[in-house]
């Protein structure tokens, strides 16, 4: 799903059949090329790989990869002053993707308890957390 403001795209990786009557395991991941590619502990060792392995034990799951840092920003560990605003916008894109996939109740796969803002406006509710 492209972002109309900057043309960046979010991607969803699906596992299984989404069911409206059951919570879906979801990982919303803001892309960071250095962390995701270069600093991962071997193949599948980064956050995306760990999320996919966590979904092995579930009937259905979704990994939403949100637009993130560029290679140059990631290499320099440079954060924009408005980084949090961008993150909020990106989670909105993630919530739109979940809504289009008819994901309603989410068990969020995360190591933090930060609740993405305004996802409930898309009909998506966080009903639980599971550590990554």
N, CA, C and O atoms as a GROMACS GRO file, in nm:
protein
  528
    1UNK      N    1   0.085  -0.117   0.000
    1UNK     CA    2   0.000   0.000   0.000
    1UNK      C    3   0.090   0.124   0.000
    1UNK      O    4   0.166   0.143   0.095
    2UNK      N    5   0.083   0.208  -0.104
    2UNK     CA    6   0.168   0.327  -0.109
    2UNK      C    7   0.116   0.439  -0.021
    2UNK      O    8  -0.004   0.454   0.000
    3UNK      N    9   0.210   0.517   0.031
    3UNK     CA   10   0.179   0.636   0.109
    3UNK      C   11   0.162   0.751   0.011
    3UNK      O   12   0.254   0.780  -0.066
    4UNK      N   13   0.048   0.816   0.013
    4UNK     CA   14   0.022   0.922  -0.084
    4UNK      C   15   0.112   1.043  -0.061
    4UNK      O   16   0.133   1.122  -0.153
    5UNK      N   17   0.166   1.060   0.060
    5UNK     CA   18   0.249   1.175   0.088
    5UNK      C   19   0.389   1.163   0.029
    5UNK      O   20   0.439   1.259  -0.030
    6UNK      N   21   0.452   1.046   0.043
    6UNK     CA   22   0.591   1.035  -0.003
    6UNK      C   23   0.617   0.918  -0.096
    6UNK      O   24   0.731   0.898  -0.138
    7UNK      N   25   0.515   0.841  -0.131
    7UNK     CA   26   0.531   0.732  -0.225
    7UNK      C   27   0.593   0.605  -0.168
    7UNK      O   28   0.607   0.506  -0.240
    8UNK      N   29   0.630   0.607  -0.039
    8UNK     CA   30   0.686   0.486   0.021
    8UNK      C   31   0.577   0.380   0.032
    8UNK      O   32   0.458   0.412   0.030
    9UNK      N   33   0.619   0.255   0.043
    9UNK     CA   34   0.521   0.147   0.047
    9UNK      C   35   0.538   0.060   0.170
    9UNK      O   36   0.649   0.038   0.218
   10UNK      N   37   0.425   0.012   0.218
   10UNK     CA   38   0.423  -0.087   0.326
   10UNK      C   39   0.389  -0.221   0.263
   10UNK      O   40   0.320  -0.228   0.161
   11UNK      N   41   0.439  -0.329   0.326
   11UNK     CA   42   0.420  -0.463   0.273
   11UNK      C   43   0.365  -0.551   0.383
   11UNK      O   44   0.403  -0.536   0.500
   12UNK      N   45   0.276  -0.642   0.348
   12UNK     CA   46   0.224  -0.738   0.446
   12UNK      C   47   0.262  -0.880   0.403
   12UNK      O   48   0.248  -0.917   0.287
   13UNK      N   49   0.310  -0.958   0.500
   13UNK     CA   50   0.337  -1.100   0.480
   13UNK      C   51   0.231  -1.175   0.557
   13UNK      O   52   0.219  -1.158   0.678
   14UNK      N   53   0.153  -1.258   0.488
   14UNK     CA   54   0.041  -1.329   0.550
   14UNK      C   55   0.074  -1.475   0.572
   14UNK      O   56   0.145  -1.538   0.493
   15UNK      N   57   0.022  -1.528   0.682
   15UNK     CA   58   0.030  -1.671   0.707
   15UNK      C   59  -0.110  -1.721   0.738
   15UNK      O   60  -0.178  -1.666   0.825
   16UNK      N   61  -0.154  -1.824   0.669
   16UNK     CA   62  -0.283  -1.886   0.699
   16UNK      C   63  -0.402  -1.804   0.657
   16UNK      O   64  -0.392  -1.709   0.579
   17UNK      N   65  -0.516  -1.846   0.710
   17UNK     CA   66  -0.645  -1.782   0.678
   17UNK      C   67  -0.688  -1.694   0.795
   17UNK      O   68  -0.703  -1.742   0.907
   18UNK      N   69  -0.708  -1.566   0.769
   18UNK     CA   70  -0.754  -1.473   0.872
   18UNK      C   71  -0.900  -1.507   0.904
   18UNK      O   72  -0.983  -1.523   0.815
   19UNK      N   73  -0.928  -1.518   1.034
   19UNK     CA   74  -1.066  -1.545   1.079
   19UNK      C   75  -1.111  -1.432   1.169
   19UNK      O   76  -1.041  -1.394   1.263
   20UNK      N   77  -1.229  -1.378   1.141
   20UNK     CA   78  -1.282  -1.267   1.220
   20UNK      C   79  -1.317  -1.307   1.362
   20UNK      O   80  -1.322  -1.221   1.450
   21UNK      N   81  -1.340  -1.436   1.387
   21UNK     CA   82  -1.382  -1.481   1.520
   21UNK      C   83  -1.263  -1.516   1.610
   21UNK      O   84  -1.283  -1.558   1.724
   22UNK      N   85  -1.139  -1.499   1.561
   22UNK     CA   86  -1.020  -1.529   1.640
   22UNK      C   87  -0.919  -1.416   1.628
   22UNK      O   88  -0.905  -1.355   1.522
   23UNK      N   89  -0.847  -1.389   1.737
   23UNK     CA   90  -0.740  -1.288   1.728
   23UNK      C   91  -0.629  -1.336   1.633
   23UNK      O   92  -0.603  -1.455   1.620
   24UNK      N   93  -0.567  -1.241   1.568
   24UNK     CA   94  -0.459  -1.268   1.474
   24UNK      C   95  -0.328  -1.215   1.531
   24UNK      O   96  -0.322  -1.102   1.579
   25UNK      N   97  -0.223  -1.297   1.526
   25UNK     CA   98  -0.091  -1.254   1.569
   25UNK      C   99  -0.036  -1.158   1.464
   25UNK      O  100  -0.030  -1.191   1.346
   26UNK      N  101   0.005  -1.038   1.509
   26UNK     CA  102   0.050  -0.933   1.417
   26UNK      C  103   0.180  -0.872   1.466
   26UNK      O  104   0.194  -0.842   1.585
   27UNK      N  105   0.273  -0.854   1.375
   27UNK     CA  106   0.394  -0.778   1.402
   27UNK      C  107   0.392  -0.658   1.309
   27UNK      O  108   0.388  -0.674   1.187
   28UNK      N  109   0.396  -0.536   1.366
   28UNK     CA  110   0.411  -0.414   1.288
   28UNK      C  111   0.557  -0.375   1.303
   28UNK      O  112   0.604  -0.344   1.412
   29UNK      N  113   0.629  -0.378   1.191
   29UNK     CA  114   0.773  -0.358   1.195
   29UNK      C  115   0.812  -0.240   1.108
   29UNK      O  116   0.784  -0.238   0.988
   30UNK      N  117   0.875  -0.142   1.168
   30UNK     CA  118   0.926  -0.027   1.092
   30UNK      C  119   1.062  -0.064   1.037
   30UNK      O  120   1.155  -0.090   1.113
   31UNK      N  121   1.074  -0.067   0.905
   31UNK     CA  122   1.195  -0.114   0.839
   31UNK      C  123   1.318  -0.032   0.876
   31UNK      O  124   1.312   0.091   0.886
   32UNK      N  125   1.428  -0.102   0.898
   32UNK     CA  126   1.559  -0.042   0.922
   32UNK      C  127   1.660  -0.132   0.851
   32UNK      O  128   1.695  -0.238   0.903
   33UNK      N  129   1.708  -0.091   0.734
   33UNK     CA  130   1.790  -0.180   0.654
   33UNK      C  131   1.913  -0.235   0.725
   33UNK      O  132   1.948  -0.352   0.708
   34UNK      N  133   1.980  -0.153   0.803
   34UNK     CA  134   2.100  -0.201   0.871
   34UNK      C  135   2.063  -0.307   0.974
   34UNK      O  136   2.125  -0.413   0.979
   35UNK      N  137   1.964  -0.280   1.056
   35UNK     CA  138   1.921  -0.376   1.158
   35UNK      C  139   1.863  -0.502   1.094
   35UNK      O  140   1.895  -0.614   1.135
   36UNK      N  141   1.780  -0.484   0.994
   36UNK     CA  142   1.710  -0.597   0.933
   36UNK      C  143   1.800  -0.686   0.848
   36UNK      O  144   1.780  -0.807   0.841
   37UNK      N  145   1.899  -0.626   0.782
   37UNK     CA  146   1.982  -0.703   0.689
   37UNK      C  147   2.121  -0.730   0.744
   37UNK      O  148   2.167  -0.844   0.743
   38UNK      N  149   2.188  -0.628   0.791
   38UNK     CA  150   2.328  -0.642   0.827
   38UNK      C  151   2.354  -0.686   0.970
   38UNK      O  152   2.453  -0.754   0.996
   39UNK      N  153   2.266  -0.650   1.063
   39UNK     CA  154   2.292  -0.682   1.203
   39UNK      C  155   2.210  -0.800   1.255
   39UNK      O  156   2.218  -0.833   1.374
   40UNK      N  157   2.133  -0.862   1.169
   40UNK     CA  158   2.055  -0.978   1.211
   40UNK      C  159   2.149  -1.092   1.248
   40UNK      O  160   2.254  -1.109   1.186
   41UNK      N  161   2.113  -1.169   1.348
   41UNK     CA  162   2.194  -1.281   1.394
   41UNK      C  163   2.174  -1.401   1.301
   41UNK      O  164   2.107  -1.497   1.337
   42UNK      N  165   2.232  -1.394   1.183
   42UNK     CA  166   2.218  -1.504   1.087
   42UNK      C  167   2.086  -1.494   1.012
   42UNK      O  168   2.005  -1.406   1.040
   43UNK      N  169   2.065  -1.585   0.917
   43UNK     CA  170   1.942  -1.582   0.839
   43UNK      C  171   1.818  -1.597   0.927
   43UNK      O  172   1.808  -1.688   1.008
   44UNK      N  173   1.725  -1.506   0.910
   44UNK     CA  174   1.601  -1.512   0.987
   44UNK      C  175   1.617  -1.472   1.132
   44UNK      O  176   1.527  -1.496   1.213
   45UNK      N  177   1.732  -1.412   1.168
   45UNK     CA  178   1.757  -1.381   1.307
   45UNK      C  179   1.711  -1.244   1.351
   45UNK      O  180   1.706  -1.215   1.471
   46UNK      N  181   1.677  -1.158   1.256
   46UNK     CA  182   1.631  -1.024   1.290
   46UNK      C  183   1.487  -1.027   1.335
   46UNK      O  184   1.426  -1.134   1.346
   47UNK      N  185   1.430  -0.909   1.362
   47UNK     CA  186   1.292  -0.902   1.411
   47UNK      C  187   1.190  -0.966   1.316
   47UNK      O  188   1.095  -1.029   1.362
   48UNK      N  189   1.209  -0.951   1.186
   48UNK     CA  190   1.114  -1.009   1.092
   48UNK      C  191   1.122  -1.161   1.097
   48UNK      O  192   1.020  -1.229   1.100
   49UNK      N  193   1.243  -1.214   1.097
   49UNK     CA  194   1.260  -1.360   1.105
   49UNK      C  195   1.205  -1.417   1.233
   49UNK      O  196   1.142  -1.523   1.232
   50UNK      N  197   1.227  -1.347   1.346
   50UNK     CA  198   1.173  -1.394   1.474
   50UNK      C  199   1.020  -1.390   1.472
   50UNK      O  200   0.955  -1.480   1.527
   51UNK      N  201   0.963  -1.287   1.410
   51UNK     CA  202   0.817  -1.278   1.401
   51UNK      C  203   0.761  -1.393   1.318
   51UNK      O  204   0.660  -1.454   1.355
   52UNK      N  205   0.826  -1.423   1.207
   52UNK     CA  206   0.779  -1.534   1.122
   52UNK      C  207   0.790  -1.667   1.196
   52UNK      O  208   0.701  -1.752   1.183
   53UNK      N  209   0.896  -1.686   1.273
   53UNK     CA  210   0.908  -1.810   1.351
   53UNK      C  211   0.802  -1.817   1.460
   53UNK      O  212   0.749  -1.925   1.486
   54UNK      N  213   0.769  -1.704   1.522
   54UNK     CA  214   0.663  -1.703   1.625
   54UNK      C  215   0.529  -1.743   1.563
   54UNK      O  216   0.446  -1.804   1.630
   55UNK      N  217   0.510  -1.709   1.438
   55UNK     CA  218   0.384  -1.740   1.371
   55UNK      C  219   0.374  -1.887   1.330
   55UNK      O  220   0.266  -1.934   1.293
   56UNK      N  221   0.486  -1.959   1.335
   56UNK     CA  222   0.482  -2.102   1.304
   56UNK      C  223   0.384  -2.177   1.393
   56UNK      O  224   0.324  -2.276   1.351
   57UNK      N  225   0.367  -2.130   1.516
   57UNK     CA  226   0.279  -2.197   1.612
   57UNK      C  227   0.136  -2.146   1.607
   57UNK      O  228   0.053  -2.185   1.690
   58UNK      N  229   0.104  -2.059   1.512
   58UNK     CA  230  -0.030  -2.002   1.504
   58UNK      C  231  -0.100  -2.046   1.376
   58UNK      O  232  -0.038  -2.090   1.280
   59UNK      N  233  -0.230  -2.032   1.380
   59UNK     CA  234  -0.312  -2.063   1.263
   59UNK      C  235  -0.300  -1.955   1.156
   59UNK      O  236  -0.300  -1.984   1.037
   60UNK      N  237  -0.291  -1.829   1.202
   60UNK     CA  238  -0.284  -1.717   1.109
   60UNK      C  239  -0.202  -1.604   1.170
   60UNK      O  240  -0.200  -1.586   1.292
   61UNK      N  241  -0.136  -1.530   1.085
   61UNK     CA  242  -0.057  -1.417   1.132
   61UNK      C  243  -0.025  -1.322   1.018
   61UNK      O  244  -0.036  -1.357   0.901
   62UNK      N  245   0.014  -1.201   1.057
   62UNK     CA  246   0.048  -1.098   0.960
   62UNK      C  247   0.170  -1.022   1.011
   62UNK      O  248   0.175  -0.980   1.127
   63UNK      N  249   0.270  -1.006   0.923
   63UNK     CA  250   0.382  -0.916   0.950
   63UNK      C  251   0.364  -0.798   0.856
   63UNK      O  252   0.366  -0.815   0.734
   64UNK      N  253   0.346  -0.679   0.912
   64UNK     CA  254   0.334  -0.558   0.832
   64UNK      C  255   0.467  -0.486   0.840
   64UNK      O  256   0.510  -0.443   0.948
   65UNK      N  257   0.533  -0.472   0.726
   65UNK     CA  258   0.661  -0.402   0.721
   65UNK      C  259   0.633  -0.260   0.676
   65UNK      O  260   0.596  -0.236   0.561
   66UNK      N  261   0.652  -0.167   0.769
   66UNK     CA  262   0.621  -0.026   0.746
   66UNK      C  263   0.741   0.046   0.688
   66UNK      O  264   0.855   0.005   0.711
   67UNK      N  265   0.718   0.153   0.613
   67UNK     CA  266   0.831   0.233   0.565
   67UNK      C  267   0.916   0.278   0.683
   67UNK      O  268   0.863   0.312   0.790
   68UNK      N  269   1.045   0.279   0.665
   68UNK     CA  270   1.134   0.315   0.775
   68UNK      C  271   1.247   0.403   0.730
   68UNK      O  272   1.234   0.488   0.642
   69UNK      N  273   1.359   0.381   0.794
   69UNK     CA  274   1.478   0.460   0.763
   69UNK      C  275   1.534   0.423   0.627
   69UNK      O  276   1.518   0.310   0.579
   70UNK      N  277   1.598   0.520   0.566
   70UNK     CA  278   1.674   0.491   0.444
   70UNK      C  279   1.807   0.429   0.483
   70UNK      O  280   1.844   0.430   0.601
   71UNK      N  281   1.878   0.375   0.386
   71UNK     CA  282   2.010   0.317   0.416
   71UNK      C  283   2.102   0.422   0.479
   71UNK      O  284   2.170   0.393   0.577
   72UNK      N  285   2.103   0.543   0.423
   72UNK     CA  286   2.195   0.645   0.475
   72UNK      C  287   2.157   0.687   0.617
   72UNK      O  288   2.245   0.706   0.701
   73UNK      N  289   2.029   0.701   0.643
   73UNK     CA  290   1.987   0.738   0.779
   73UNK      C  291   2.016   0.625   0.876
   73UNK      O  292   2.058   0.649   0.990
   74UNK      N  293   1.994   0.502   0.833
   74UNK     CA  294   2.018   0.388   0.919
   74UNK      C  295   2.166   0.373   0.950
   74UNK      O  296   2.203   0.348   1.065
   75UNK      N  297   2.251   0.387   0.850
   75UNK     CA  298   2.396   0.375   0.870
   75UNK      C  299   2.449   0.483   0.962
   75UNK      O  300   2.538   0.458   1.043
   76UNK      N  301   2.393   0.603   0.952
   76UNK     CA  302   2.438   0.714   1.036
   76UNK      C  303   2.361   0.725   1.165
   76UNK      O  304   2.387   0.815   1.246
   77UNK      N  305   2.266   0.636   1.187
   77UNK     CA  306   2.178   0.640   1.305
   77UNK      C  307   2.119   0.779   1.322
   77UNK      O  308   2.109   0.831   1.433
   78UNK      N  309   2.080   0.837   1.209
   78UNK     CA  310   2.023   0.972   1.210
   78UNK      C  311   1.872   0.960   1.221
   78UNK      O  312   1.809   0.888   1.144
   79UNK      N  313   1.814   1.028   1.315
   79UNK     CA  314   1.669   1.034   1.330
   79UNK      C  315   1.622   1.174   1.297
   79UNK      O  316   1.682   1.273   1.340
   80UNK      N  317   1.517   1.183   1.222
   80UNK     CA  318   1.456   1.313   1.198
   80UNK      C  319   1.391   1.363   1.326
   80UNK      O  320   1.348   1.284   1.410
   81UNK      N  321   1.384   1.494   1.338
   81UNK     CA  322   1.319   1.551   1.456
   81UNK      C  323   1.173   1.511   1.463
   81UNK      O  324   1.116   1.501   1.572
   82UNK      N  325   1.111   1.488   1.347
   82UNK     CA  326   0.970   1.449   1.345
   82UNK      C  327   0.953   1.298   1.334
   82UNK      O  328   0.849   1.251   1.286
   83UNK      N  329   1.050   1.221   1.378
   83UNK     CA  330   1.046   1.076   1.366
   83UNK      C  331   0.922   1.014   1.427
   83UNK      O  332   0.866   0.920   1.370
   84UNK      N  333   0.877   1.065   1.540
   84UNK     CA  334   0.758   1.009   1.603
   84UNK      C  335   0.633   1.036   1.521
   84UNK      O  336   0.544   0.951   1.516
   85UNK      N  337   0.626   1.151   1.458
   85UNK     CA  338   0.511   1.182   1.374
   85UNK      C  339   0.508   1.086   1.257
   85UNK      O  340   0.401   1.037   1.221
   86UNK      N  341   0.624   1.058   1.196
   86UNK     CA  342   0.631   0.962   1.086
   86UNK      C  343   0.587   0.825   1.131
   86UNK      O  344   0.517   0.755   1.058
   87UNK      N  345   0.628   0.785   1.252
   87UNK     CA  346   0.591   0.654   1.304
   87UNK      C  347   0.440   0.644   1.320
   87UNK      O  348   0.381   0.541   1.288
   88UNK      N  349   0.378   0.751   1.369
   88UNK     CA  350   0.233   0.748   1.385
   88UNK      C  351   0.164   0.734   1.250
   88UNK      O  352   0.067   0.659   1.238
   89UNK      N  353   0.213   0.806   1.150
   89UNK     CA  354   0.155   0.796   1.017
   89UNK      C  355   0.171   0.654   0.963
   89UNK      O  356   0.078   0.598   0.906
   90UNK      N  357   0.290   0.596   0.981
   90UNK     CA  358   0.317   0.462   0.931
   90UNK      C  359   0.227   0.359   0.998
   90UNK      O  360   0.180   0.267   0.930
   91UNK      N  361   0.203   0.370   1.128
   91UNK     CA  362   0.115   0.275   1.195
   91UNK      C  363  -0.027   0.288   1.142
   91UNK      O  364  -0.102   0.190   1.139
   92UNK      N  365  -0.065   0.408   1.102
   92UNK     CA  366  -0.196   0.427   1.039
   92UNK      C  367  -0.205   0.349   0.910
   92UNK      O  368  -0.308   0.289   0.880
   93UNK      N  369  -0.097   0.350   0.831
   93UNK     CA  370  -0.092   0.272   0.708
   93UNK      C  371  -0.103   0.124   0.743
   93UNK      O  372  -0.175   0.050   0.676
   94UNK      N  373  -0.032   0.081   0.847
   94UNK     CA  374  -0.039  -0.058   0.891
   94UNK      C  375  -0.179  -0.097   0.932
   94UNK      O  376  -0.226  -0.206   0.900
   95UNK      N  377  -0.248  -0.007   1.004
   95UNK     CA  378  -0.385  -0.034   1.046
   95UNK      C  379  -0.478  -0.044   0.925
   95UNK      O  380  -0.569  -0.127   0.924
   96UNK      N  381  -0.455   0.039   0.823
   96UNK     CA  382  -0.535   0.031   0.701
   96UNK      C  383  -0.516  -0.104   0.633
   96UNK      O  384  -0.611  -0.164   0.584
   97UNK      N  385  -0.391  -0.151   0.631
   97UNK     CA  386  -0.363  -0.282   0.570
   97UNK      C  387  -0.436  -0.392   0.647
   97UNK      O  388  -0.499  -0.479   0.587
   98UNK      N  389  -0.428  -0.387   0.781
   98UNK     CA  390  -0.497  -0.488   0.861
   98UNK      C  391  -0.647  -0.484   0.837
   98UNK      O  392  -0.711  -0.588   0.827
   99UNK      N  393  -0.703  -0.364   0.828
   99UNK     CA  394  -0.846  -0.352   0.803
   99UNK      C  395  -0.884  -0.411   0.667
   99UNK      O  396  -0.986  -0.479   0.654
  100UNK      N  397  -0.801  -0.386   0.565
  100UNK     CA  398  -0.828  -0.442   0.433
  100UNK      C  399  -0.820  -0.594   0.433
  100UNK      O  400  -0.890  -0.661   0.357
  101UNK      N  401  -0.734  -0.649   0.520
  101UNK     CA  402  -0.722  -0.794   0.532
  101UNK      C  403  -0.831  -0.853   0.622
  101UNK      O  404  -0.836  -0.974   0.643
  102UNK      N  405  -0.917  -0.766   0.676
  102UNK     CA  406  -1.025  -0.802   0.767
  102UNK      C  407  -0.975  -0.859   0.900
  102UNK      O  408  -1.039  -0.944   0.961
  103UNK      N  409  -0.858  -0.810   0.942
  103UNK     CA  410  -0.807  -0.842   1.075
  103UNK      C  411  -0.875  -0.746   1.172
  103UNK      O  412  -0.868  -0.625   1.154
  104UNK      N  413  -0.941  -0.799   1.272
  104UNK     CA  414  -1.014  -0.716   1.368
  104UNK      C  415  -0.946  -0.714   1.505
  104UNK      O  416  -0.913  -0.608   1.557
  105UNK      N  417  -0.925  -0.832   1.562
  105UNK     CA  418  -0.863  -0.844   1.694
  105UNK      C  419  -0.719  -0.891   1.677
  105UNK      O  420  -0.691  -0.990   1.609
  106UNK      N  421  -0.627  -0.817   1.740
  106UNK     CA  422  -0.485  -0.839   1.720
  106UNK      C  423  -0.417  -0.876   1.850
  106UNK      O  424  -0.441  -0.814   1.954
  107UNK      N  425  -0.331  -0.977   1.844
  107UNK     CA  426  -0.232  -1.001   1.948
  107UNK      C  427  -0.104  -0.946   1.889
  107UNK      O  428  -0.050  -1.001   1.793
  108UNK      N  429  -0.054  -0.836   1.947
  108UNK     CA  430   0.060  -0.764   1.892
  108UNK      C  431   0.190  -0.831   1.937
  108UNK      O  432   0.215  -0.849   2.056
  109UNK      N  433   0.272  -0.867   1.840
  109UNK     CA  434   0.401  -0.930   1.864
  109UNK      C  435   0.504  -0.819   1.880
  109UNK      O  436   0.547  -0.759   1.781
  110UNK      N  437   0.544  -0.792   2.006
  110UNK     CA  438   0.630  -0.677   2.034
  110UNK      C  439   0.701  -0.697   2.168
  110UNK      O  440   0.657  -0.775   2.252
  111UNK      N  441   0.810  -0.626   2.185
  111UNK     CA  442   0.879  -0.627   2.314
  111UNK      C  443   0.847  -0.502   2.395
  111UNK      O  444   0.900  -0.483   2.504
  112UNK      N  445   0.761  -0.418   2.343
  112UNK     CA  446   0.718  -0.298   2.415
  112UNK      C  447   0.566  -0.299   2.425
  112UNK      O  448   0.498  -0.370   2.351
  113UNK      N  449   0.514  -0.221   2.516
  113UNK     CA  450   0.368  -0.211   2.530
  113UNK      C  451   0.314  -0.083   2.468
  113UNK      O  452   0.207  -0.035   2.506
  114UNK      N  453   0.387  -0.028   2.374
  114UNK     CA  454   0.344   0.094   2.308
  114UNK      C  455   0.228   0.060   2.216
  114UNK      O  456   0.241  -0.025   2.127
  115UNK      N  457   0.116   0.126   2.235
  115UNK     CA  458  -0.002   0.101   2.153
  115UNK      C  459  -0.003   0.199   2.037
  115UNK      O  460  -0.007   0.320   2.058
  116UNK      N  461  -0.001   0.148   1.913
  116UNK     CA  462  -0.011   0.239   1.799
  116UNK      C  463  -0.137   0.324   1.809
  116UNK      O  464  -0.245   0.273   1.839
  117UNK      N  465  -0.122   0.452   1.784
  117UNK     CA  466  -0.231   0.548   1.798
  117UNK      C  467  -0.333   0.532   1.687
  117UNK      O  468  -0.296   0.515   1.570
  118UNK      N  469  -0.458   0.539   1.722
  118UNK     CA  470  -0.571   0.551   1.629
  118UNK      C  471  -0.598   0.429   1.542
  118UNK      O  472  -0.670   0.440   1.443
  119UNK      N  473  -0.541   0.313   1.576
  119UNK     CA  474  -0.571   0.196   1.492
  119UNK      C  475  -0.716   0.152   1.508
  119UNK      O  476  -0.773   0.091   1.418
  120UNK      N  477  -0.774   0.184   1.624
  120UNK     CA  478  -0.914   0.145   1.646
  120UNK      C  479  -1.008   0.218   1.551
  120UNK      O  480  -1.119   0.171   1.525
  121UNK      N  481  -0.964   0.332   1.499
  121UNK     CA  482  -1.043   0.404   1.400
  121UNK      C  483  -1.060   0.325   1.270
  121UNK      O  484  -1.148   0.355   1.190
  122UNK      N  485  -0.976   0.225   1.252
  122UNK     CA  486  -0.985   0.138   1.135
  122UNK      C  487  -1.054   0.007   1.167
  122UNK      O  488  -1.056  -0.084   1.084
  123UNK      N  489  -1.111  -0.004   1.288
  123UNK     CA  490  -1.181  -0.125   1.326
  123UNK      C  491  -1.088  -0.235   1.376
  123UNK      O  492  -1.128  -0.351   1.383
  124UNK      N  493  -0.965  -0.199   1.412
  124UNK     CA  494  -0.866  -0.294   1.460
  124UNK      C  495  -0.843  -0.270   1.610
  124UNK      O  496  -0.820  -0.157   1.652
  125UNK      N  497  -0.850  -0.376   1.689
  125UNK     CA  498  -0.830  -0.364   1.834
  125UNK      C  499  -0.717  -0.455   1.880
  125UNK      O  500  -0.707  -0.570   1.837
  126UNK      N  501  -0.632  -0.402   1.968
  126UNK     CA  502  -0.527  -0.485   2.028
  126UNK      C  503  -0.588  -0.552   2.150
  126UNK      O  504  -0.628  -0.486   2.246
  127UNK      N  505  -0.594  -0.686   2.146
  127UNK     CA  506  -0.654  -0.763   2.255
  127UNK      C  507  -0.550  -0.833   2.340
  127UNK      O  508  -0.584  -0.895   2.442
  128UNK      N  509  -0.423  -0.825   2.300
  128UNK     CA  510  -0.317  -0.888   2.378
  128UNK      C  511  -0.181  -0.856   2.319
  128UNK      O  512  -0.168  -0.799   2.210
  129UNK      N  513  -0.078  -0.896   2.395
  129UNK     CA  514   0.060  -0.876   2.354
  129UNK      C  515   0.135  -1.007   2.369
  129UNK      O  516   0.107  -1.084   2.461
  130UNK      N  517   0.228  -1.032   2.281
  130UNK     CA  518   0.317  -1.148   2.291
  130UNK      C  519   0.459  -1.098   2.267
  130UNK      O  520   0.484  -1.028   2.169
  131UNK      N  521   0.554  -1.134   2.355
  131UNK     CA  522   0.691  -1.086   2.335
  131UNK      C  523   0.753  -1.140   2.206
  131UNK      O  524   0.728  -1.254   2.166
  132UNK      N  525   0.833  -1.056   2.142
  132UNK     CA  526   0.904  -1.097   2.023
  132UNK      C  527   1.027  -1.173   2.067
  132UNK      O  528   1.105  -1.219   1.984
   0.00000   0.00000   0.00000
